[in-house]
Amino acid sequence: MNNILDSLAKSKFRSSFHLNKQMKDYVNEKGINKIKEHAYDFINRRLKSKYIENDGKQTPMKGHPVFIAQHATATCCRGCLYKWHHIDKNKELTSNEVDYIVDLIIKWIKNEINS
């Protein structure tokens, strides 16, 4: 997982995302377990399906730490999941793939909190 985070950090676009103080405070206030619940909810509702009508536009660029993390980790849409993580577009995500995505998001958020 560190290898993909290192690769993403070399991307000018992906490395431009960071949590601001307000978002870090939100994570600390809610706790990482609640943020992880939010991540599972967002991924299952917005990315898990085989067909996503608004793919490429389903993840906001602001408003929640998970959204920021999704853009930073290229887990924001099925196109980015395919390009960066080699997860096929034309199928429903497996439980293992959802776990991988959420774990990556949480690792990125923890790195941001500790930086």
Secondary structure, DSSP 4 states (H G I P E B T S, - for coil): -HHHHHHHHTSTTGGG----HHHHHHHHHH-HHHHHHHHHHHHHHHTSSS--TTTTSSS-SSSSHHHHHHHHTT-SSHHHHHHHH---SSSPPPHHHHHHHHHHHHHHHHHHHT-
